[in-house]
Structure formats: C-alpha cells, structure tokens
Amino acid sequence: MYFAGVDGGGSKTIAIIADHYGKVLGSAVTGCGNHQIIGVQAAVLNIRGALFGALAQAGIAMDQLDFVQFGLAGADRSIDMDRLSPEISRQLDLRSWNMVCDTLEGLRVGSRDNTGVVLVCGSNTNAAGRNRLGQTVQVGGFDTLFGDRAGGFYLAAQALGRAVRCWEGREPYSDLVERIPLRLGFTSFREMLNRYLDDEITAAPLELSLIVHESADSGDWLSRQLLADMGRELGISASAVIRKLGGFEEEAVPVILTGSILQSGRNPLLLDALLQEVKAEHPLCTLVIPELPPVFGAVMLAMDRLGLPVTPAMIENFKRDGGNRK
C-alpha cells in the first residue's frame, strides 16, 4: 500500500510518500500552502507541486496512492474546508483523501495516543487539543486582529514597532535599533523608517523574527522580553485549550510544540515562560518537542485511516529515512 502525507504551511509545503512498511519513498518541498495567505488556487497549486514532486521521487503514479492526508494551515473552519475541497478535487485526481488543520498532524506526531494539546508557532500561531473521547478544540489561529499574539509575523511586527520606540526615546535603547536596519540593507534607522513610510509598507519582514532570536542570545533586553512575552502568550493558549476541552483531570497533559519557532528555534526564554504559564494552572503538564516534523503526523493519520498500526519500529524508520525533511 502507498499513501502520502502533505503538510501545507505559511512558508512551505512538504509532501512525503511512504508504504505500509513505514518506508519513506519520496519527498518534495514547494511554497506556501496556506490559502489564507496566497489564495485557494495558488495554495493548492503548491500542494499539487509538492505531491507530484514526491511521487516522481518515489517512482509511483498518483492512481497508486491508497490514501492522501492533508494537514493544512488555515484549514480552521468548515468554510475553509468548503473552499479548499473543490479545488483539491479539481487539481488532483485522488482515489481517497482527507483534510485536517495542521494542528492535528502536529498533535499526532507528538502524542502516541493522539491526545493532549498542540501549539503551532511558525509564521503564525494556532492552538488545539484532543481528549480521550475524541473531542477537539481550537483556540486562536485567526491572526492578530482576532487576538493572536504569537508567531513569526507577530514577532517581526513587535520587533519593528518597539525598535521605533527605542530609537525615538520612548523606551530604553535596544540593540535592535542597529541590528534591524543593518540586516535589511539600510545605513541607518532613519533611512529605513523613511523608506517604509514613503513606500507605505504596512508589514514587517518575517526575517526580523530571526534577528530577535540573535539579539536575545547576545543579551538584548528587548529581544529577551519579546520572546518571554510570546512564551507566556503560548502558555495562556495551551491552558485555554485544556480548560475548554476537559477530560485531563489528574493526568499529565502533553503539550506538543510544533512550528519553526518552537520545534526548531527552541529559545529557552520562550520555553521557560511557556512552561511556567501552563504549570501555574495545570501542574502535571509536560512539554514535548517532536523529533519528527509535522508532515509525519499527516503520514500517521493516513495510516490510521487505512487501519495500519504505527509501530515503534516504523517511527524509528521515519526518523532514519525522513527526520531531516523539515
């Protein structure tokens, strides 16, 4: 049997082809797979490109796939599913497939029994959970306008806005005042600010989130504060999921961390603040950073749908054959 897992995120889309022995046969990466960012047709085109690329590497045809599981950022509500499903059907002639929000593939890859809380923090953020009754809850995931205060885009915007305040003297000096314009190719903060104002730029480059991490490692007070604040916000989201979902009384609740900032960045300031926030209300919770990228959660969900057991040997096989497919 052959099946595929497809992880469509805000920055890239990854597809993996595997067989019923748990052997990774092919993979491919394309661009953004979040329809809320680039539109439905463009997102599905990237999803299609990733899937065809993985099939080509695996040396099998589309009609040989027994099942395809999509885990897509932005697939948060039924209206998203209704918008995406017809386009997936139009662009891809699949025998059998299913679509979930990318939060659920993250939960599956980090929790053996597919229960607990999952936090996504990459370009954007989301939080969700599943209890032993199979009930699911989502908190956030709809951008800053609707209450989200985490993710790379949010961190970049905070870095730029707070750096402006520091440059103007409304806050103490921060290294970001020098680091940001230098990284973006400007000779001074004033030149950068004037260019942004003249060109009516309304969004901070995502690259600024990386600068915050670098500055925090160098001891910059503002960068450290921004990361700690984001950790607390993620902890608040995790606690909200646990309260709304219920069913975790007297249990050690796993909080699965996915997305580039959490799973790859692993800043200790952010993680410590996150853990303290959750433990204040739920002392038995534990943080879990999966060894495998979320796309393997989609692979495992595909196996679940086909009735195939995901054995420890298969997971080790995934780690060996595909653990570098971030």
Secondary structure in CASP SS format (residue, H / E / C, confidence):
PFRMAT SS
TARGET T0000
AUTHOR 0000-0000-0000
METHOD secondary structure of the structure
MODEL  1
M C 1.00
Y E 1.00
F E 1.00
A E 1.00
G E 1.00
V E 1.00
D E 1.00
G E 1.00
G C 1.00
G C 1.00
S C 1.00
K C 1.00
T E 1.00
I E 1.00
A E 1.00
I E 1.00
I E 1.00
A E 1.00
D E 1.00
H C 1.00
Y C 1.00
G C 1.00
K C 1.00
V E 1.00
L E 1.00
G E 1.00
S E 1.00
A E 1.00
V E 1.00
T E 1.00
G C 1.00
C C 1.00
G C 1.00
N C 1.00
H H 1.00
Q H 1.00
I H 1.00
I H 1.00
G C 1.00
V H 1.00
Q H 1.00
A H 1.00
A H 1.00
V H 1.00
L H 1.00
N H 1.00
I H 1.00
R H 1.00
G H 1.00
A H 1.00
L H 1.00
F H 1.00
G H 1.00
A H 1.00
L H 1.00
A H 1.00
Q H 1.00
A H 1.00
G C 1.00
I C 1.00
A C 1.00
M H 1.00
D H 1.00
Q H 1.00
L C 1.00
D C 1.00
F E 1.00
V E 1.00
Q E 1.00
F E 1.00
G E 1.00
L E 1.00
A C 1.00
G C 1.00
A C 1.00
D C 1.00
R C 1.00
S H 1.00
I H 1.00
D H 1.00
M H 1.00
D H 1.00
R H 1.00
L H 1.00
S H 1.00
P H 1.00
E H 1.00
I H 1.00
S H 1.00
R H 1.00
Q H 1.00
L C 1.00
D C 1.00
L C 1.00
R C 1.00
S C 1.00
W E 1.00
N E 1.00
M E 1.00
V E 1.00
C E 1.00
D H 1.00
T H 1.00
L H 1.00
E H 1.00
G H 1.00
L H 1.00
R H 1.00
V H 1.00
G H 1.00
S C 1.00
R C 1.00
D C 1.00
N C 1.00
T C 1.00
G E 1.00
V E 1.00
V E 1.00
L E 1.00
V E 1.00
C E 1.00
G C 1.00
S C 1.00
N C 1.00
T E 1.00
N E 1.00
A E 1.00
A E 1.00
G E 1.00
R E 1.00
N C 1.00
R C 1.00
L C 1.00
G C 1.00
Q C 1.00
T E 1.00
V E 1.00
Q E 1.00
V E 1.00
G C 1.00
G C 1.00
F C 1.00
D C 1.00
T H 1.00
L H 1.00
F H 1.00
G C 1.00
D C 1.00
R C 1.00
A C 1.00
G C 1.00
G H 1.00
F H 1.00
Y H 1.00
L H 1.00
A H 1.00
A H 1.00
Q H 1.00
A H 1.00
L H 1.00
G H 1.00
R H 1.00
A H 1.00
V H 1.00
R H 1.00
C H 1.00
W H 1.00
E H 1.00
G C 1.00
R C 1.00
E C 1.00
P C 1.00
Y C 1.00
S C 1.00
D C 1.00
L H 1.00
V H 1.00
E H 1.00
R H 1.00
I H 1.00
P H 1.00
L H 1.00
R H 1.00
L C 1.00
G C 1.00
F C 1.00
T C 1.00
S C 1.00
F H 1.00
R H 1.00
E H 1.00
M H 1.00
L H 1.00
N H 1.00
R H 1.00
Y H 1.00
L H 1.00
D H 1.00
D C 1.00
E C 1.00
I C 1.00
T C 1.00
A C 1.00
A C 1.00
P C 1.00
L C 1.00
E C 1.00
L H 1.00
S H 1.00
L H 1.00
I H 1.00
V H 1.00
H H 1.00
E H 1.00
S H 1.00
A H 1.00
D H 1.00
S C 1.00
G C 1.00
D C 1.00
W H 1.00
L H 1.00
S H 1.00
R H 1.00
Q H 1.00
L H 1.00
L H 1.00
A H 1.00
D H 1.00
M H 1.00
G H 1.00
R H 1.00
E H 1.00
L H 1.00
G H 1.00
I H 1.00
S H 1.00
A H 1.00
S H 1.00
A H 1.00
V H 1.00
I H 1.00
R H 1.00
K H 1.00
L H 1.00
G C 1.00
G C 1.00
F C 1.00
E C 1.00
E C 1.00
E C 1.00
A C 1.00
V C 1.00
P E 1.00
V E 1.00
I E 1.00
L E 1.00
T E 1.00
G C 1.00
S H 1.00
I H 1.00
L H 1.00
Q H 1.00
S H 1.00
G H 1.00
R C 1.00
N C 1.00
P H 1.00
L H 1.00
L H 1.00
L H 1.00
D H 1.00
A H 1.00
L H 1.00
L H 1.00
Q H 1.00
E H 1.00
V H 1.00
K H 1.00
A H 1.00
E H 1.00
H C 1.00
P C 1.00
L C 1.00
C C 1.00
T E 1.00
L E 1.00
V E 1.00
I C 1.00
P C 1.00
E C 1.00
L C 1.00
P C 1.00
P C 1.00
V H 1.00
F H 1.00
G H 1.00
A H 1.00
V H 1.00
M H 1.00
L H 1.00
A H 1.00
M H 1.00
D H 1.00
R H 1.00
L H 1.00
G C 1.00
L C 1.00
P C 1.00
V C 1.00
T C 1.00
P H 1.00
A H 1.00
M H 1.00
I H 1.00
E H 1.00
N H 1.00
F H 1.00
K H 1.00
R H 1.00
D H 1.00
G H 1.00
G C 1.00
N C 1.00
R C 1.00
K C 1.00
END
